[in-house]
């Protein structure tokens, strides 16, 4: 990797601006490999130089990949004037410029959200032609039917948006369904069940591709993805290899 300017690297790794970084350097708050940094344009290597700010090590990563368990009442956006966002919930030690949610969940939908600053990865997993499967748990106000499962498998007409791609519906309980989608129309699952007169009372996304939501994450918590998890995110199979068993 080619070396890059110190102020550029630090600004990319945090919420600091380059002007902020220059001020930190001026105040003697930044060291590189144990030596005080003197110039903002000093060149460093991402993969081998050790940088500390205020005595705290800074782990250098070109891109950040976070898994969040989104709570209800929070919007999937980087900024919103009226509501808290998933980016607002990222703890200070993991914040940096350019973070955004890779894909959206409705305000009242909970579960797996990926937050990153890697636009290229987001495009790969969100592009319609990718058809990355996303698995949800939906609790209804009525009982599931075999008619719903058969209809989902063929595609549901949603007015001007056309007919959905075939989806998988597995009954986990009388009113609890596991739904696998390979596209993302507006309020899609709610509208698909509404086609049968059923209302979705609770909706949670539990996986994207082969990446499953960490059950140890409480609502609102997030953590970095491991390198293996970042790879799983780009695979198309479900966490169990697309083998789900329910009541049908």
C-alpha positions as CSV (number, residue, x, y, z in Angstrom):
1,X,0.0,0.0,0.0
2,X,1.2,3.5,-0.8
3,X,1.8,5.8,2.2
4,X,-0.7,8.6,2.7
5,X,-0.8,11.9,4.6
6,X,-1.2,11.7,8.3
7,X,-4.1,14.2,8.4
8,X,-6.0,12.4,5.7
9,X,-5.7,9.1,7.4
10,X,-6.7,10.4,10.8
11,X,-9.7,12.3,9.4
12,X,-10.8,9.1,7.6
13,X,-10.5,7.1,10.9
14,X,-12.6,9.5,13.1
15,X,-15.0,12.4,13.2
16,X,-12.1,14.9,13.1
17,X,-11.7,17.2,10.2
18,X,-8.2,17.8,8.8
19,X,-8.2,21.1,10.5
20,X,-8.8,19.3,13.8
21,X,-6.0,16.9,13.1
22,X,-3.6,19.7,12.5
23,X,-4.5,21.3,15.8
24,X,-4.0,17.9,17.6
25,X,-0.5,17.7,16.0
26,X,0.3,21.3,17.0
27,X,-0.6,20.4,20.6
28,X,1.6,17.3,20.6
29,X,-1.3,14.9,20.9
30,X,-0.3,12.7,17.9
31,X,2.6,10.2,17.8
32,X,3.7,7.9,15.0
33,X,5.7,4.8,16.0
34,X,6.3,6.5,19.4
35,X,7.6,9.8,18.0
36,X,5.8,13.1,18.1
37,X,4.2,13.9,14.7
38,X,5.5,17.3,13.5
39,X,3.7,17.8,10.2
40,X,0.1,17.1,9.0
41,X,1.5,16.0,5.6
42,X,3.8,13.4,7.1
43,X,3.3,10.1,5.2
44,X,2.3,7.0,7.0
45,X,1.5,3.4,6.1
46,X,-1.9,2.1,7.0
47,X,-0.7,-1.5,7.4
48,X,2.4,-1.1,9.5
49,X,2.7,2.3,11.3
50,X,1.4,2.7,14.9
51,X,-0.5,5.9,15.6
52,X,-1.6,7.2,18.9
53,X,-3.8,10.2,19.7
54,X,-3.8,11.6,23.2
55,X,-2.0,8.5,24.3
56,X,-4.6,6.1,22.9
57,X,-3.7,3.7,20.0
58,X,-5.6,4.2,16.8
59,X,-6.3,1.1,14.9
60,X,-6.0,2.0,11.2
61,X,-8.6,0.5,8.8
62,X,-9.4,1.8,5.4
63,X,-13.1,0.8,5.9
64,X,-15.2,0.0,8.9
65,X,-17.9,-2.6,9.0
66,X,-20.3,-2.7,11.9
67,X,-23.2,-5.0,12.8
68,X,-26.0,-3.4,14.7
69,X,-29.1,-4.8,16.3
70,X,-31.5,-1.9,15.3
71,X,-34.2,-1.1,17.9
72,X,-37.6,0.1,17.0
73,X,-38.1,3.9,16.7
74,X,-34.8,4.5,15.0
75,X,-34.4,5.3,11.3
76,X,-32.0,3.7,9.0
77,X,-30.1,6.8,7.9
78,X,-26.9,8.7,8.5
79,X,-28.8,11.9,9.5
80,X,-32.4,12.8,10.3
81,X,-33.7,16.1,11.7
82,X,-36.6,14.5,13.5
83,X,-35.6,11.0,14.6
84,X,-32.5,9.3,16.1
85,X,-30.6,7.3,13.4
86,X,-28.6,4.1,13.5
87,X,-25.5,6.2,13.0
88,X,-26.4,8.2,16.1
89,X,-26.2,5.0,18.1
90,X,-22.7,4.1,17.1
91,X,-20.4,4.6,20.1
92,X,-17.8,7.3,20.0
93,X,-14.8,4.9,19.7
94,X,-16.3,3.5,16.5
95,X,-17.4,6.7,14.8
96,X,-15.8,8.1,11.7
97,X,-16.8,10.3,8.8
98,X,-18.9,8.8,6.0
99,X,-20.7,6.0,8.0
100,X,-24.1,5.0,6.6
101,X,-26.4,2.0,6.8
102,X,-26.0,-0.4,4.0
103,X,-29.7,-1.0,3.3
104,X,-32.7,0.3,5.2
105,X,-35.2,-1.1,7.7
106,X,-38.5,0.6,8.5
107,X,-38.6,2.7,11.6
108,X,-40.5,0.1,13.5
109,X,-38.6,-2.9,12.2
110,X,-35.8,-4.3,14.3
111,X,-32.7,-6.4,13.7
112,X,-29.6,-6.7,11.6
113,X,-28.3,-3.5,10.0
114,X,-24.8,-3.2,8.5
115,X,-23.2,0.2,9.0
116,X,-20.1,1.0,6.9
117,X,-18.2,3.7,5.0
118,X,-17.5,1.3,2.1
119,X,-19.8,2.4,-0.7
120,X,-18.5,-0.3,-3.0
121,X,-19.4,-3.1,-0.6
122,X,-22.8,-1.6,0.0
123,X,-23.4,-1.5,-3.8
124,X,-22.5,-5.2,-4.1
125,X,-24.9,-6.4,-1.5
126,X,-27.7,-4.0,-2.3
127,X,-27.6,-4.1,-6.1
128,X,-30.9,-5.7,-7.4
129,X,-28.9,-8.1,-9.6
130,X,-27.1,-9.5,-6.5
131,X,-30.3,-10.9,-5.1
132,X,-28.7,-11.3,-1.6
133,X,-31.2,-13.2,0.5
134,X,-32.4,-11.4,3.6
135,X,-34.3,-13.4,6.3
136,X,-36.9,-11.9,8.6
137,X,-39.1,-13.0,11.4
138,X,-42.7,-11.7,11.2
139,X,-45.4,-12.0,13.8
140,X,-48.9,-11.5,12.5
141,X,-52.3,-10.5,14.0
142,X,-53.7,-13.7,12.5
143,X,-52.8,-17.3,11.8
144,X,-50.6,-18.2,8.8
145,X,-52.0,-20.3,6.0
146,X,-50.7,-22.6,3.3
147,X,-52.2,-20.2,0.8
148,X,-49.8,-17.5,2.0
149,X,-46.8,-19.8,1.7
150,X,-47.9,-20.9,-1.8
151,X,-48.5,-17.2,-2.9
152,X,-45.1,-16.1,-1.5
153,X,-43.3,-18.8,-3.5
154,X,-44.9,-17.6,-6.7
155,X,-44.7,-13.8,-6.1
156,X,-47.3,-11.3,-4.8
157,X,-48.7,-8.5,-6.9
158,X,-48.0,-5.2,-5.3
159,X,-49.8,-2.7,-7.5
160,X,-47.6,-0.3,-9.4
161,X,-44.5,-2.0,-8.0
162,X,-45.4,-5.1,-9.9
163,X,-45.1,-8.7,-8.7
164,X,-42.5,-9.6,-6.2
165,X,-39.8,-12.1,-6.8
166,X,-40.5,-15.6,-5.4
167,X,-40.0,-15.5,-1.6
168,X,-39.8,-18.3,1.0
169,X,-42.3,-18.4,3.9
170,X,-41.8,-20.9,6.7
171,X,-44.2,-21.1,9.6
172,X,-42.4,-21.2,13.0
173,X,-45.6,-20.9,15.0
174,X,-49.2,-20.4,14.2
175,X,-48.7,-16.6,13.9
176,X,-44.9,-16.4,13.5
177,X,-43.3,-16.7,10.0
178,X,-39.8,-16.8,8.7
179,X,-39.6,-14.9,5.4
180,X,-36.7,-14.9,3.0
181,X,-36.6,-12.1,0.4
182,X,-34.2,-11.4,-2.5
183,X,-35.3,-7.9,-3.2
184,X,-36.3,-4.8,-1.2
185,X,-39.5,-3.1,-2.2
186,X,-41.0,-0.4,0.1
187,X,-42.7,-2.1,3.1
188,X,-42.5,-5.3,1.1
189,X,-43.2,-7.9,3.8
190,X,-46.0,-5.9,5.4
191,X,-47.6,-5.4,1.9
192,X,-47.3,-9.1,1.0
193,X,-49.1,-10.2,4.1
194,X,-51.7,-7.4,3.7
195,X,-52.5,-9.0,0.4
196,X,-54.0,-11.8,2.5
197,X,-55.6,-9.5,5.0
198,X,-53.0,-10.1,7.7
199,X,-51.2,-7.3,9.6
200,X,-47.5,-7.6,10.6
201,X,-47.3,-6.7,14.3
202,X,-43.5,-7.3,14.7
203,X,-40.8,-7.6,12.2
204,X,-37.1,-8.4,12.7
205,X,-34.3,-9.0,10.2
206,X,-32.1,-11.8,11.4
207,X,-29.7,-12.3,8.5
208,X,-28.3,-10.9,5.3
209,X,-26.6,-13.4,2.9
210,X,-24.8,-15.8,5.1
211,X,-24.3,-13.3,7.9
212,X,-26.6,-13.8,10.9
213,X,-27.4,-11.3,13.6
214,X,-25.3,-11.8,16.7
215,X,-27.8,-12.8,19.4
216,X,-25.5,-11.3,22.1
217,X,-26.2,-7.8,20.7
218,X,-28.9,-6.0,22.7
219,X,-31.1,-3.6,20.8
220,X,-29.1,-0.5,19.9
221,X,-25.7,-2.2,20.4
222,X,-23.2,-2.7,17.6
223,X,-19.8,-4.2,17.1
224,X,-17.2,-4.6,14.3
225,X,-17.5,-7.5,11.9
226,X,-14.7,-10.0,11.9
227,X,-12.9,-10.4,8.6
228,X,-14.7,-13.7,8.1
229,X,-18.1,-12.1,8.8
230,X,-17.3,-9.4,6.2
231,X,-16.8,-12.1,3.7
232,X,-20.0,-13.9,4.7
233,X,-21.9,-10.7,4.1
234,X,-21.1,-11.0,0.4
235,X,-22.2,-14.6,0.1
236,X,-25.7,-15.4,-1.1
237,X,-26.7,-18.4,0.9
238,X,-28.6,-18.2,4.2
239,X,-26.7,-19.0,7.5
240,X,-28.0,-22.5,7.5
241,X,-27.3,-23.1,3.9
242,X,-30.9,-22.2,3.0
243,X,-32.2,-25.2,4.9
244,X,-35.1,-24.1,7.2
245,X,-37.7,-26.3,8.7
246,X,-41.0,-25.2,10.0
247,X,-44.6,-26.4,10.4
248,X,-45.0,-27.1,6.7
